[in-house]
Amino acid sequence: MFDWFQMGQSTGGHFEKLCEIVATLRAPDGCPWDREQTHDSLLPALIEEAYEIAGAVRARDDANFREELGDLLLLIVMHAEIAQEG
């Protein structure tokens, strides 16, 4: 999903942009699906991504590992945004 290692912008700049996107998606006029998510509703995806990361590590698949880290990071930022809202 996010291959920040191959892009020109700094990692910090990408992370800040990701946080802004998630905040926009969770805003009152944002995406209905993203707004209705909770810690509980996101938990299965969080666990699944962790297993996918473990699989990529075991397979020594660096490209898939980076992709799965991006997916996990998105979920972590979603959880952080939800926590900040509460």
C-alpha positions as a printed NumPy array, in Angstrom:
array([[  0.   ,   0.   ,   0.   ],
       [  2.616,   2.553,   1.054],
       [  6.146,   2.098,  -0.23 ],
       [  7.744,   5.119,   1.408],
       [ 11.202,   3.701,   0.97 ],
       [ 11.015,   4.259,  -2.783],
       [  9.466,   7.742,  -2.789],
       [ 11.194,  11.109,  -2.805],
       [  9.394,  12.796,   0.091],
       [ 10.757,  12.358,   3.595],
       [  9.23 ,   9.615,   5.709],
       [  8.095,  12.235,   8.217],
       [  6.308,  14.133,   5.469],
       [  4.537,  10.987,   4.339],
       [  3.516,  10.121,   7.881],
       [  2.112,  13.595,   8.446],
       [  0.136,  13.318,   5.192],
       [ -1.211,   9.907,   6.236],
       [ -2.384,  11.35 ,   9.554],
       [ -4.094,  14.224,   7.735],
       [ -5.842,  11.822,   5.348],
       [ -7.118,   9.654,   8.195],
       [ -8.364,  12.722,  10.083],
       [-10.168,  13.884,   6.937],
       [-11.745,  10.462,   6.424],
       [-12.924,  10.417,  10.054],
       [-14.254,  14.011,   9.969],
       [-18.029,  14.638,  10.059],
       [-18.059,  15.238,   6.291],
       [-15.59 ,  12.415,   5.599],
       [-16.1  ,   8.825,   4.522],
       [-19.121,   7.162,   6.169],
       [-17.323,   3.805,   6.399],
       [-14.243,   5.297,   8.064],
       [-16.358,   7.369,  10.459],
       [-18.237,   4.329,  11.749],
       [-15.093,   2.326,  12.547],
       [-14.219,   1.622,  16.17 ],
       [-11.312,  -0.039,  17.936],
       [-13.405,  -3.219,  18.044],
       [-14.389,  -3.135,  14.368],
       [-10.779,  -2.611,  13.264],
       [ -9.321,  -5.29 ,  15.533],
       [ -9.734,  -8.225,  13.089],
       [ -7.918,  -6.289,  10.345],
       [ -5.157,  -5.305,  12.762],
       [ -4.592,  -8.934,  13.727],
       [ -4.737, -10.07 ,  10.087],
       [ -2.127,  -7.526,   9.039],
       [  0.176,  -8.609,  11.868],
       [ -0.047, -12.201,  10.62 ],
       [  0.608, -11.057,   7.053],
       [  3.729,  -9.239,   8.236],
       [  4.902, -12.372,  10.019],
       [  4.32 , -14.364,   6.831],
       [  6.328, -11.913,   4.768],
       [  9.192, -12.062,   7.275],
       [  9.192, -15.85 ,   7.265],
       [  9.109, -15.881,   3.457],
       [ 11.91 , -13.29 ,   3.34 ],
       [  9.707, -11.288,   0.975],
       [ 10.975,  -7.732,   1.462],
       [  8.577,  -6.126,  -1.023],
       [  5.527,  -7.734,   0.601],
       [  6.927,  -6.949,   4.049],
       [  7.1  ,  -3.226,   3.212],
       [  3.574,  -3.307,   1.785],
       [  2.173,  -5.059,   4.842],
       [  3.929,  -2.607,   7.156],
       [  2.136,   0.187,   5.32 ],
       [ -1.213,  -1.558,   5.793],
       [ -0.502,  -2.02 ,   9.508],
       [  0.593,   1.592,   9.855],
       [ -2.681,   2.778,   8.34 ],
       [ -4.597,   0.774,  10.933],
       [ -2.402,   2.094,  13.734],
       [ -3.076,   5.668,  12.615],
       [ -6.818,   4.9  ,  12.451],
       [ -6.701,   3.562,  16.018],
       [ -4.734,   6.626,  17.151],
       [ -7.273,   8.949,  15.519],
       [-10.164,   7.116,  17.164],
       [ -8.406,   7.306,  20.535],
       [ -7.79 ,  11.025,  20.089],
       [-11.48 ,  11.591,  19.306],
       [-12.561,   9.821,  22.492]])
